[in-house]
Amino acid sequence: MKYEDARTRLDPQEQGFVDQLADHYAPPPWTSAKRARFEAALRTRIERPQRRGGMIPLLAAVVAAALVWIHFSAGPGGNEPNPVVASAWENELFLSSDLSPLDDLDDDSEALPDDYLAIASLFLDG
């Protein structure tokens, strides 16, 4: 239902009541000075756009660049030990006895308990 359709259906008594309510709740008229101040404030607000979040994308880009720089400056495996330098037990554990360069070194397997020797033999012999 359109507004004009509902308005034309009002009888004169109802229309008078609606007009009386509209007059009662209508804001007081502005003075010319108040209207001029409002229009001037509105004009300056329209002509001068507000800055909204101009620094946020810039700050996000700087943070992202810093994170990428930190990630790549550390290099691959920056905190990992050098894989070339391995201790004797790592070589004994991961290399088979025929490939191990530790054959001519002292065999410290007697110092290990029997349980550890059984576990090592499972890893080394298969």
A tleap script that builds the chain and sets N, CA, C and O, in Angstrom:
source leaprc.protein.ff14SB
mol = sequence {
  NMET LYS TYR GLU ASP ALA ARG THR ARG LEU
  ASP PRO GLN GLU GLN GLY PHE VAL ASP GLN
  LEU ALA ASP HIE TYR ALA PRO PRO PRO TRP
  THR SER ALA LYS ARG ALA ARG PHE GLU ALA
  ALA LEU ARG THR ARG ILE GLU ARG PRO GLN
  ARG ARG GLY GLY MET ILE PRO LEU LEU ALA
  ALA VAL VAL ALA ALA ALA LEU VAL TRP ILE
  HIE PHE SER ALA GLY PRO GLY GLY ASN GLU
  PRO ASN PRO VAL VAL ALA SER ALA TRP GLU
  ASN GLU LEU PHE LEU SER SER ASP LEU SER
  PRO LEU ASP ASP LEU ASP ASP ASP SER GLU
  ALA LEU PRO ASP ASP TYR LEU ALA ILE ALA
  SER LEU PHE LEU ASP CGLY
}
set mol.1.N position { 0.848 -1.168 0.000 }
set mol.1.CA position { 0.000 0.000 0.000 }
set mol.1.C position { 0.893 1.232 0.000 }
set mol.1.O position { 1.816 1.330 0.810 }
set mol.2.N position { 0.635 2.145 -0.876 }
set mol.2.CA position { 1.416 3.366 -0.980 }
set mol.2.C position { 0.967 4.385 0.048 }
set mol.2.O position { -0.146 4.326 0.571 }
set mol.3.N position { 1.864 5.323 0.325 }
set mol.3.CA position { 1.568 6.363 1.311 }
set mol.3.C position { 0.410 7.233 0.845 }
set mol.3.O position { -0.457 7.587 1.644 }
set mol.4.N position { 0.384 7.582 -0.436 }
set mol.4.CA position { -0.693 8.436 -0.945 }
set mol.4.C position { -2.045 7.735 -0.868 }
set mol.4.O position { -3.065 8.377 -0.618 }
set mol.5.N position { -2.057 6.424 -1.080 }
set mol.5.CA position { -3.315 5.681 -0.993 }
set mol.5.C position { -3.880 5.723 0.418 }
set mol.5.O position { -5.084 5.902 0.599 }
set mol.6.N position { -3.005 5.559 1.437 }
set mol.6.CA position { -3.474 5.575 2.816 }
set mol.6.C position { -3.906 6.984 3.219 }
set mol.6.O position { -4.827 7.155 4.018 }
set mol.7.N position { -3.241 7.977 2.667 }
set mol.7.CA position { -3.558 9.360 3.041 }
set mol.7.C position { -4.890 9.800 2.433 }
set mol.7.O position { -5.630 10.558 3.060 }
set mol.8.N position { -5.198 9.346 1.249 }
set mol.8.CA position { -6.456 9.750 0.619 }
set mol.8.C position { -7.655 9.071 1.266 }
set mol.8.O position { -8.780 9.545 1.106 }
set mol.9.N position { -7.453 7.994 1.978 }
set mol.9.CA position { -8.551 7.288 2.603 }
set mol.9.C position { -8.955 7.877 3.953 }
set mol.9.O position { -9.987 7.498 4.508 }
set mol.10.N position { -8.157 8.795 4.482 }
set mol.10.CA position { -8.482 9.378 5.783 }
set mol.10.C position { -9.676 10.319 5.660 }
set mol.10.O position { -9.792 11.099 4.715 }
set mol.11.N position { -10.551 10.216 6.646 }
set mol.11.CA position { -11.671 11.170 6.658 }
set mol.11.C position { -11.179 12.476 7.260 }
set mol.11.O position { -10.080 12.494 7.814 }
set mol.12.N position { -11.894 13.522 7.186 }
set mol.12.CA position { -11.419 14.829 7.656 }
set mol.12.C position { -11.043 14.846 9.134 }
set mol.12.O position { -10.100 15.537 9.520 }
set mol.13.N position { -11.754 14.107 9.957 }
set mol.13.CA position { -11.427 14.079 11.386 }
set mol.13.C position { -10.070 13.409 11.610 }
set mol.13.O position { -9.264 13.905 12.396 }
set mol.14.N position { -9.807 12.289 10.929 }
set mol.14.CA position { -8.514 11.608 11.034 }
set mol.14.C position { -7.394 12.472 10.464 }
set mol.14.O position { -6.304 12.541 11.030 }
set mol.15.N position { -7.668 13.121 9.355 }
set mol.15.CA position { -6.661 13.990 8.749 }
set mol.15.C position { -6.314 15.134 9.689 }
set mol.15.O position { -5.146 15.513 9.781 }
set mol.16.N position { -7.284 15.691 10.382 }
set mol.16.CA position { -7.012 16.755 11.355 }
set mol.16.C position { -6.145 16.258 12.495 }
set mol.16.O position { -5.260 16.973 12.965 }
set mol.17.N position { -6.398 15.018 12.948 }
set mol.17.CA position { -5.581 14.448 14.018 }
set mol.17.C position { -4.135 14.243 13.565 }
set mol.17.O position { -3.200 14.525 14.315 }
set mol.18.N position { -3.957 13.751 12.334 }
set mol.18.CA position { -2.605 13.549 11.796 }
set mol.18.C position { -1.886 14.886 11.667 }
set mol.18.O position { -0.708 14.979 12.012 }
set mol.19.N position { -2.552 15.904 11.187 }
set mol.19.CA position { -1.936 17.225 11.060 }
set mol.19.C position { -1.561 17.795 12.416 }
set mol.19.O position { -0.515 18.428 12.560 }
set mol.20.N position { -2.423 17.571 13.426 }
set mol.20.CA position { -2.149 18.062 14.778 }
set mol.20.C position { -0.908 17.371 15.351 }
set mol.20.O position { -0.079 18.026 15.982 }
set mol.21.N position { -0.767 16.048 15.139 }
set mol.21.CA position { 0.433 15.329 15.592 }
set mol.21.C position { 1.682 15.824 14.873 }
set mol.21.O position { 2.733 15.999 15.490 }
set mol.22.N position { 1.562 16.048 13.570 }
set mol.22.CA position { 2.715 16.533 12.806 }
set mol.22.C position { 3.155 17.908 13.295 }
set mol.22.O position { 4.353 18.177 13.385 }
set mol.23.N position { 2.210 18.774 13.609 }
set mol.23.CA position { 2.551 20.100 14.123 }
set mol.23.C position { 3.160 20.004 15.519 }
set mol.23.O position { 4.076 20.756 15.852 }
set mol.24.N position { 2.662 19.095 16.321 }
set mol.24.CA position { 3.139 18.961 17.701 }
set mol.24.C position { 4.580 18.450 17.752 }
set mol.24.O position { 5.381 18.932 18.553 }
set mol.25.N position { 4.919 17.456 16.885 }
set mol.25.CA position { 6.255 16.861 16.907 }
set mol.25.C position { 7.230 17.477 15.909 }
set mol.25.O position { 8.362 17.005 15.804 }
set mol.26.N position { 6.847 18.477 15.200 }
set mol.26.CA position { 7.743 19.146 14.256 }
set mol.26.C position { 8.802 19.928 15.035 }
set mol.26.O position { 8.494 20.544 16.056 }
set mol.27.N position { 10.048 19.903 14.556 }
set mol.27.CA position { 11.081 20.680 15.244 }
set mol.27.C position { 10.818 22.169 15.094 }
set mol.27.O position { 10.184 22.608 14.134 }
set mol.28.N position { 11.310 22.929 16.044 }
set mol.28.CA position { 11.109 24.377 15.925 }
set mol.28.C position { 11.897 24.908 14.730 }
set mol.28.O position { 12.962 24.381 14.412 }
set mol.29.N position { 11.398 25.921 14.081 }
set mol.29.CA position { 12.116 26.460 12.913 }
set mol.29.C position { 13.451 27.079 13.342 }
set mol.29.O position { 13.578 27.643 14.428 }
set mol.30.N position { 14.436 26.954 12.453 }
set mol.30.CA position { 15.757 27.487 12.740 }
set mol.30.C position { 15.795 28.979 12.440 }
set mol.30.O position { 15.080 29.504 11.587 }
set mol.31.N position { 16.655 29.610 13.180 }
set mol.31.CA position { 16.910 31.012 12.864 }
set mol.31.C position { 17.859 31.045 11.665 }
set mol.31.O position { 18.470 30.036 11.314 }
set mol.32.N position { 17.970 32.196 11.058 }
set mol.32.CA position { 18.844 32.288 9.880 }
set mol.32.C position { 20.311 32.070 10.268 }
set mol.32.O position { 21.069 31.514 9.473 }
set mol.33.N position { 20.727 32.487 11.456 }
set mol.33.CA position { 22.116 32.293 11.892 }
set mol.33.C position { 22.403 30.806 12.123 }
set mol.33.O position { 23.466 30.309 11.750 }
set mol.34.N position { 21.456 30.108 12.734 }
set mol.34.CA position { 21.649 28.681 12.983 }
set mol.34.C position { 21.675 27.898 11.674 }
set mol.34.O position { 22.462 26.963 11.524 }
set mol.35.N position { 20.826 28.273 10.735 }
set mol.35.CA position { 20.808 27.614 9.432 }
set mol.35.C position { 22.114 27.875 8.682 }
set mol.35.O position { 22.643 26.973 8.033 }
set mol.36.N position { 22.635 29.095 8.763 }
set mol.36.CA position { 23.894 29.433 8.080 }
set mol.36.C position { 25.055 28.638 8.677 }
set mol.36.O position { 25.907 28.154 7.931 }
set mol.37.N position { 25.110 28.490 10.020 }
set mol.37.CA position { 26.176 27.702 10.659 }
set mol.37.C position { 26.092 26.236 10.238 }
set mol.37.O position { 27.113 25.606 9.963 }
set mol.38.N position { 24.880 25.699 10.188 }
set mol.38.CA position { 24.707 24.304 9.776 }
set mol.38.C position { 25.165 24.095 8.338 }
set mol.38.O position { 25.876 23.134 8.042 }
set mol.39.N position { 24.759 24.990 7.449 }
set mol.39.CA position { 25.138 24.846 6.043 }
set mol.39.C position { 26.637 25.004 5.843 }
set mol.39.O position { 27.228 24.319 5.009 }
set mol.40.N position { 27.263 25.913 6.613 }
set mol.40.CA position { 28.717 26.091 6.505 }
set mol.40.C position { 29.449 24.841 7.004 }
set mol.40.O position { 30.415 24.392 6.385 }
set mol.41.N position { 28.985 24.285 8.122 }
set mol.41.CA position { 29.625 23.072 8.646 }
set mol.41.C position { 29.426 21.904 7.685 }
set mol.41.O position { 30.338 21.102 7.483 }
set mol.42.N position { 28.249 21.808 7.099 }
set mol.42.CA position { 27.975 20.748 6.137 }
set mol.42.C position { 28.840 20.906 4.892 }
set mol.42.O position { 29.361 19.920 4.372 }
set mol.43.N position { 28.996 22.122 4.413 }
set mol.43.CA position { 29.800 22.377 3.218 }
set mol.43.C position { 31.265 22.011 3.462 }
set mol.43.O position { 31.885 21.380 2.606 }
set mol.44.N position { 31.835 22.395 4.612 }
set mol.44.CA position { 33.239 22.061 4.894 }
set mol.44.C position { 33.422 20.561 5.054 }
set mol.44.O position { 34.455 20.019 4.661 }
set mol.45.N position { 32.446 19.892 5.621 }
set mol.45.CA position { 32.557 18.445 5.784 }
set mol.45.C position { 32.488 17.722 4.442 }
set mol.45.O position { 33.171 16.716 4.247 }
set mol.46.N position { 31.683 18.216 3.530 }
set mol.46.CA position { 31.574 17.598 2.207 }
set mol.46.C position { 32.813 17.899 1.371 }
set mol.46.O position { 33.304 17.018 0.666 }
set mol.47.N position { 33.327 19.122 1.437 }
set mol.47.CA position { 34.468 19.509 0.613 }
set mol.47.C position { 35.765 18.879 1.095 }
set mol.47.O position { 36.631 18.586 0.271 }
set mol.48.N position { 35.933 18.661 2.376 }
set mol.48.CA position { 37.165 18.113 2.934 }
set mol.48.C position { 36.910 16.669 3.356 }
set mol.48.O position { 36.323 16.425 4.410 }
set mol.49.N position { 37.349 15.715 2.541 }
set mol.49.CA position { 37.116 14.318 2.918 }
set mol.49.C position { 37.976 13.949 4.124 }
set mol.49.O position { 39.113 14.399 4.261 }
set mol.50.N position { 37.412 13.137 4.975 }
set mol.50.CA position { 38.140 12.700 6.158 }
set mol.50.C position { 39.094 11.577 5.786 }
set mol.50.O position { 38.815 10.751 4.917 }
set mol.51.N position { 40.219 11.575 6.467 }
set mol.51.CA position { 41.167 10.478 6.277 }
set mol.51.C position { 40.691 9.317 7.129 }
set mol.51.O position { 40.486 9.449 8.336 }
set mol.52.N position { 40.521 8.200 6.488 }
set mol.52.CA position { 40.057 7.029 7.225 }
set mol.52.C position { 41.017 5.880 6.989 }
set mol.52.O position { 41.010 5.259 5.926 }
set mol.53.N position { 41.819 5.609 7.959 }
set mol.53.CA position { 42.690 4.444 7.897 }
set mol.53.C position { 43.767 4.501 6.848 }
set mol.53.O position { 44.110 3.466 6.277 }
set mol.54.N position { 44.312 5.652 6.571 }
set mol.54.CA position { 45.366 5.757 5.572 }
set mol.54.C position { 46.660 5.110 6.016 }
set mol.54.O position { 47.443 4.645 5.187 }
set mol.55.N position { 46.891 5.077 7.315 }
set mol.55.CA position { 48.128 4.514 7.837 }
set mol.55.C position { 48.034 3.001 8.042 }
set mol.55.O position { 49.065 2.334 8.125 }
set mol.56.N position { 46.854 2.461 8.122 }
set mol.56.CA position { 46.704 1.031 8.415 }
set mol.56.C position { 47.282 0.169 7.288 }
set mol.56.O position { 48.045 -0.750 7.585 }
set mol.57.N position { 46.962 0.414 6.007 }
set mol.57.CA position { 47.590 -0.414 4.965 }
set mol.57.C position { 49.109 -0.240 4.909 }
set mol.57.O position { 49.833 -1.201 4.649 }
set mol.58.N position { 49.589 0.967 5.148 }
set mol.58.CA position { 51.028 1.198 5.145 }
set mol.58.C position { 51.697 0.423 6.276 }
set mol.58.O position { 52.735 -0.205 6.069 }
set mol.59.N position { 51.113 0.465 7.457 }
set mol.59.CA position { 51.664 -0.263 8.597 }
set mol.59.C position { 51.627 -1.767 8.357 }
set mol.59.O position { 52.576 -2.468 8.709 }
set mol.60.N position { 50.555 -2.273 7.765 }
set mol.60.CA position { 50.456 -3.704 7.466 }
set mol.60.C position { 51.527 -4.115 6.453 }
set mol.60.O position { 52.108 -5.193 6.577 }
set mol.61.N position { 51.791 -3.279 5.463 }
set mol.61.CA position { 52.821 -3.594 4.471 }
set mol.61.C position { 54.207 -3.617 5.106 }
set mol.61.O position { 55.028 -4.472 4.776 }
set mol.62.N position { 54.467 -2.684 6.012 }
set mol.62.CA position { 55.777 -2.643 6.681 }
set mol.62.C position { 55.971 -3.883 7.555 }
set mol.62.O position { 57.051 -4.473 7.563 }
set mol.63.N position { 54.941 -4.274 8.281 }
set mol.63.CA position { 55.034 -5.461 9.135 }
set mol.63.C position { 55.242 -6.715 8.281 }
set mol.63.O position { 56.058 -7.570 8.624 }
set mol.64.N position { 54.510 -6.824 7.177 }
set mol.64.CA position { 54.663 -7.982 6.300 }
set mol.64.C position { 56.076 -8.032 5.706 }
set mol.64.O position { 56.683 -9.101 5.632 }
set mol.65.N position { 56.588 -6.891 5.289 }
set mol.65.CA position { 57.946 -6.855 4.737 }
set mol.65.C position { 58.978 -7.239 5.797 }
set mol.65.O position { 59.943 -7.942 5.498 }
set mol.66.N position { 58.780 -6.784 7.024 }
set mol.66.CA position { 59.707 -7.127 8.104 }
set mol.66.C position { 59.674 -8.627 8.393 }
set mol.66.O position { 60.720 -9.240 8.609 }
set mol.67.N position { 58.483 -9.217 8.397 }
set mol.67.CA position { 58.392 -10.657 8.639 }
set mol.67.C position { 59.054 -11.457 7.526 }
set mol.67.O position { 59.720 -12.456 7.794 }
set mol.68.N position { 58.879 -11.031 6.289 }
set mol.68.CA position { 59.515 -11.728 5.171 }
set mol.68.C position { 61.027 -11.578 5.261 }
set mol.68.O position { 61.758 -12.538 5.018 }
set mol.69.N position { 61.501 -10.393 5.605 }
set mol.69.CA position { 62.942 -10.168 5.714 }
set mol.69.C position { 63.540 -11.019 6.828 }
set mol.69.O position { 64.615 -11.595 6.660 }
set mol.70.N position { 62.850 -11.101 7.965 }
set mol.70.CA position { 63.348 -11.916 9.080 }
set mol.70.C position { 63.366 -13.382 8.693 }
set mol.70.O position { 64.304 -14.107 9.023 }
set mol.71.N position { 62.335 -13.814 7.998 }
set mol.71.CA position { 62.256 -15.230 7.606 }
set mol.71.C position { 63.396 -15.599 6.658 }
set mol.71.O position { 64.035 -16.636 6.836 }
set mol.72.N position { 63.654 -14.763 5.656 }
set mol.72.CA position { 64.678 -15.094 4.679 }
set mol.72.C position { 66.088 -14.760 5.152 }
set mol.72.O position { 67.051 -15.339 4.649 }
set mol.73.N position { 66.235 -13.850 6.098 }
set mol.73.CA position { 67.578 -13.549 6.581 }
set mol.73.C position { 68.102 -14.668 7.469 }
set mol.73.O position { 69.312 -14.868 7.569 }
set mol.74.N position { 67.204 -15.391 8.108 }
set mol.74.CA position { 67.638 -16.515 8.929 }
set mol.74.C position { 68.161 -17.644 8.049 }
set mol.74.O position { 69.010 -18.423 8.481 }
set mol.75.N position { 67.667 -17.737 6.829 }
set mol.75.CA position { 68.127 -18.761 5.900 }
set mol.75.C position { 67.492 -20.107 6.219 }
set mol.75.O position { 66.872 -20.281 7.268 }
set mol.76.N position { 67.651 -21.046 5.313 }
set mol.76.CA position { 67.075 -22.362 5.577 }
set mol.76.C position { 67.837 -23.068 6.683 }
set mol.76.O position { 69.056 -23.225 6.614 }
set mol.77.N position { 67.117 -23.484 7.683 }
set mol.77.CA position { 67.740 -24.207 8.794 }
set mol.77.C position { 68.710 -23.365 9.565 }
set mol.77.O position { 69.774 -23.856 9.943 }
set mol.78.N position { 68.391 -22.108 9.818 }
set mol.78.CA position { 69.309 -21.222 10.508 }
set mol.78.C position { 69.610 -21.662 11.927 }
set mol.78.O position { 70.707 -21.403 12.422 }
set mol.79.N position { 68.694 -22.304 12.584 }
set mol.79.CA position { 68.901 -22.715 13.968 }
set mol.79.C position { 69.289 -24.181 14.081 }
set mol.79.O position { 69.568 -24.653 15.183 }
set mol.80.N position { 69.313 -24.906 12.987 }
set mol.80.CA position { 69.639 -26.318 13.020 }
set mol.80.C position { 71.159 -26.493 13.014 }
set mol.80.O position { 71.881 -25.687 12.427 }
set mol.81.N position { 71.638 -27.553 13.672 }
set mol.81.CA position { 73.088 -27.792 13.641 }
set mol.81.C position { 73.534 -28.246 12.254 }
set mol.81.O position { 72.731 -28.693 11.436 }
set mol.82.N position { 74.815 -28.121 12.021 }
set mol.82.CA position { 75.386 -28.515 10.740 }
set mol.82.C position { 75.275 -30.032 10.585 }
set mol.82.O position { 75.769 -30.764 11.443 }
set mol.83.N position { 74.636 -30.530 9.507 }
set mol.83.CA position { 74.462 -31.980 9.382 }
set mol.83.C position { 75.744 -32.727 9.095 }
set mol.83.O position { 75.790 -33.946 9.263 }
set mol.84.N position { 76.802 -32.025 8.662 }
set mol.84.CA position { 78.060 -32.691 8.373 }
set mol.84.C position { 78.745 -33.109 9.667 }
set mol.84.O position { 79.384 -34.159 9.733 }
set mol.85.N position { 78.605 -32.278 10.691 }
set mol.85.CA position { 79.238 -32.574 11.969 }
set mol.85.C position { 78.270 -33.425 12.775 }
set mol.85.O position { 77.256 -32.926 13.263 }
set mol.86.N position { 78.573 -34.676 12.912 }
set mol.86.CA position { 77.728 -35.593 13.674 }
set mol.86.C position { 78.582 -36.276 14.725 }
set mol.86.O position { 79.783 -36.473 14.546 }
set mol.87.N position { 77.945 -36.626 15.805 }
set mol.87.CA position { 78.703 -37.295 16.861 }
set mol.87.C position { 78.898 -38.761 16.505 }
set mol.87.O position { 78.305 -39.264 15.550 }
set mol.88.N position { 79.714 -39.425 17.264 }
set mol.88.CA position { 80.060 -40.816 16.967 }
set mol.88.C position { 78.851 -41.725 17.098 }
set mol.88.O position { 78.676 -42.637 16.290 }
set mol.89.N position { 78.021 -41.495 18.091 }
set mol.89.CA position { 76.864 -42.391 18.263 }
set mol.89.C position { 75.831 -42.203 17.165 }
set mol.89.O position { 75.120 -43.148 16.823 }
set mol.90.N position { 75.733 -40.974 16.592 }
set mol.90.CA position { 74.821 -40.772 15.459 }
set mol.90.C position { 75.311 -41.557 14.248 }
set mol.90.O position { 74.518 -42.189 13.551 }
set mol.91.N position { 76.608 -41.517 14.001 }
set mol.91.CA position { 77.149 -42.289 12.881 }
set mol.91.C position { 76.950 -43.769 13.103 }
set mol.91.O position { 76.588 -44.494 12.177 }
set mol.92.N position { 77.181 -44.227 14.317 }
set mol.92.CA position { 77.029 -45.644 14.607 }
set mol.92.C position { 75.575 -46.075 14.493 }
set mol.92.O position { 75.279 -47.192 14.068 }
set mol.93.N position { 74.677 -45.187 14.873 }
set mol.93.CA position { 73.257 -45.525 14.855 }
set mol.93.C position { 72.695 -45.535 13.441 }
set mol.93.O position { 71.941 -46.439 13.082 }
set mol.94.N position { 73.052 -44.541 12.635 }
set mol.94.CA position { 72.413 -44.395 11.327 }
set mol.94.C position { 73.197 -45.007 10.171 }
set mol.94.O position { 72.629 -45.237 9.103 }
set mol.95.N position { 74.454 -45.268 10.354 }
set mol.95.CA position { 75.253 -45.866 9.284 }
set mol.95.C position { 75.496 -47.332 9.595 }
set mol.95.O position { 75.694 -47.708 10.750 }
set mol.96.N position { 75.479 -48.140 8.575 }
set mol.96.CA position { 75.771 -49.556 8.813 }
set mol.96.C position { 77.263 -49.722 9.112 }
set mol.96.O position { 78.061 -48.828 8.832 }
set mol.97.N position { 77.621 -50.839 9.667 }
set mol.97.CA position { 79.005 -51.031 10.111 }
set mol.97.C position { 79.986 -51.083 8.943 }
set mol.97.O position { 81.150 -50.721 9.108 }
set mol.98.N position { 79.540 -51.527 7.760 }
set mol.98.CA position { 80.474 -51.581 6.638 }
set mol.98.C position { 80.703 -50.198 6.019 }
set mol.98.O position { 81.704 -50.001 5.331 }
set mol.99.N position { 79.805 -49.244 6.245 }
set mol.99.CA position { 79.985 -47.901 5.715 }
set mol.99.C position { 80.491 -46.920 6.761 }
set mol.99.O position { 80.847 -45.787 6.434 }
set mol.100.N position { 80.523 -47.338 7.979 }
set mol.100.CA position { 80.871 -46.426 9.061 }
set mol.100.C position { 82.355 -46.096 9.041 }
set mol.100.O position { 83.183 -46.998 8.923 }
set mol.101.N position { 82.705 -44.818 9.154 }
set mol.101.CA position { 84.119 -44.449 9.230 }
set mol.101.C position { 84.689 -44.657 10.621 }
set mol.101.O position { 85.854 -44.340 10.862 }
set mol.102.N position { 83.904 -45.174 11.527 }
set mol.102.CA position { 84.340 -45.319 12.909 }
set mol.102.C position { 84.853 -46.719 13.213 }
set mol.102.O position { 85.033 -47.064 14.381 }
set mol.103.N position { 85.091 -47.525 12.197 }
set mol.103.CA position { 85.539 -48.894 12.438 }
set mol.103.C position { 86.889 -48.943 13.127 }
set mol.103.O position { 87.135 -49.817 13.959 }
set mol.104.N position { 87.754 -48.024 12.791 }
set mol.104.CA position { 89.093 -48.057 13.358 }
set mol.104.C position { 89.159 -47.370 14.716 }
set mol.104.O position { 90.194 -47.436 15.380 }
set mol.105.N position { 88.061 -46.699 15.159 }
set mol.105.CA position { 88.051 -46.039 16.455 }
set mol.105.C position { 87.696 -47.034 17.543 }
set mol.105.O position { 87.283 -48.160 17.267 }
set mol.106.N position { 87.863 -46.602 18.779 }
set mol.106.CA position { 87.526 -47.466 19.909 }
set mol.106.C position { 86.049 -47.806 19.883 }
set mol.106.O position { 85.221 -46.942 19.597 }
set mol.107.N position { 85.714 -49.028 20.173 }
set mol.107.CA position { 84.327 -49.462 20.205 }
set mol.107.C position { 83.814 -49.270 21.627 }
set mol.107.O position { 84.241 -49.964 22.549 }
set mol.108.N position { 82.885 -48.312 21.799 }
set mol.108.CA position { 82.373 -48.033 23.138 }
set mol.108.C position { 81.093 -48.802 23.413 }
set mol.108.O position { 80.343 -48.447 24.322 }
set mol.109.N position { 80.827 -49.869 22.629 }
set mol.109.CA position { 79.605 -50.630 22.820 }
set mol.109.C position { 79.633 -51.425 24.120 }
set mol.109.O position { 78.574 -51.776 24.639 }
set mol.110.N position { 80.837 -51.725 24.671 }
set mol.110.CA position { 80.902 -52.432 25.941 }
set mol.110.C position { 80.404 -51.549 27.077 }
set mol.110.O position { 79.957 -52.056 28.105 }
set mol.111.N position { 80.477 -50.241 26.902 }
set mol.111.CA position { 80.044 -49.331 27.959 }
set mol.111.C position { 78.529 -49.211 28.018 }
set mol.111.O position { 77.986 -48.712 29.004 }
set mol.112.N position { 77.837 -49.665 26.966 }
set mol.112.CA position { 76.378 -49.559 26.927 }
set mol.112.C position { 75.748 -50.741 27.645 }
set mol.112.O position { 76.275 -51.852 27.594 }
set mol.113.N position { 74.625 -50.512 28.313 }
set mol.113.CA position { 73.913 -51.648 28.936 }
set mol.113.C position { 73.370 -52.597 27.864 }
set mol.113.O position { 73.289 -52.246 26.687 }
set mol.114.N position { 73.007 -53.785 28.289 }
set mol.114.CA position { 72.539 -54.811 27.353 }
set mol.114.C position { 71.277 -54.375 26.616 }
set mol.114.O position { 71.111 -54.684 25.436 }
set mol.115.N position { 70.393 -53.664 27.298 }
set mol.115.CA position { 69.156 -53.210 26.640 }
set mol.115.C position { 69.468 -52.278 25.477 }
set mol.115.O position { 68.870 -52.383 24.406 }
set mol.116.N position { 70.402 -51.373 25.697 }
set mol.116.CA position { 70.761 -50.439 24.635 }
set mol.116.C position { 71.470 -51.148 23.483 }
set mol.116.O position { 71.292 -50.777 22.323 }
set mol.117.N position { 72.263 -52.152 23.793 }
set mol.117.CA position { 72.925 -52.908 22.739 }
set mol.117.C position { 71.900 -53.661 21.891 }
set mol.117.O position { 72.069 -53.783 20.678 }
set mol.118.N position { 70.836 -54.166 22.526 }
set mol.118.CA position { 69.797 -54.872 21.784 }
set mol.118.C position { 69.048 -53.900 20.864 }
set mol.118.O position { 68.744 -54.234 19.719 }
set mol.119.N position { 68.758 -52.712 21.363 }
set mol.119.CA position { 68.074 -51.710 20.544 }
set mol.119.C position { 68.960 -51.272 19.386 }
set mol.119.O position { 68.490 -51.130 18.258 }
set mol.120.N position { 70.236 -51.059 19.666 }
set mol.120.CA position { 71.160 -50.640 18.598 }
set mol.120.C position { 71.303 -51.733 17.556 }
set mol.120.O position { 71.402 -51.439 16.365 }
set mol.121.N position { 71.314 -52.985 17.980 }
set mol.121.CA position { 71.441 -54.062 16.997 }
set mol.121.C position { 70.209 -54.169 16.135 }
set mol.121.O position { 70.311 -54.563 14.973 }
set mol.122.N position { 69.027 -53.828 16.671 }
set mol.122.CA position { 67.823 -53.800 15.850 }
set mol.122.C position { 67.901 -52.714 14.778 }
set mol.122.O position { 67.510 -52.927 13.630 }
set mol.123.N position { 68.414 -51.542 15.174 }
set mol.123.CA position { 68.528 -50.451 14.189 }
set mol.123.C position { 69.608 -50.755 13.161 }
set mol.123.O position { 69.406 -50.522 11.969 }
set mol.124.N position { 70.748 -51.271 13.602 }
set mol.124.CA position { 71.873 -51.425 12.694 }
set mol.124.C position { 71.762 -52.669 11.824 }
set mol.124.O position { 72.125 -52.637 10.648 }
set mol.125.N position { 71.265 -53.756 12.386 }
set mol.125.CA position { 71.193 -55.008 11.634 }
set mol.125.C position { 69.878 -55.180 10.904 }
set mol.125.O position { 69.793 -55.955 9.952 }
set mol.126.N position { 68.878 -54.485 11.326 }
set mol.126.CA position { 67.600 -54.551 10.617 }
set mol.126.C position { 66.693 -55.498 11.213 }
set mol.126.O position { 65.574 -55.669 10.730 }
savepdb mol mol.pdb
quit
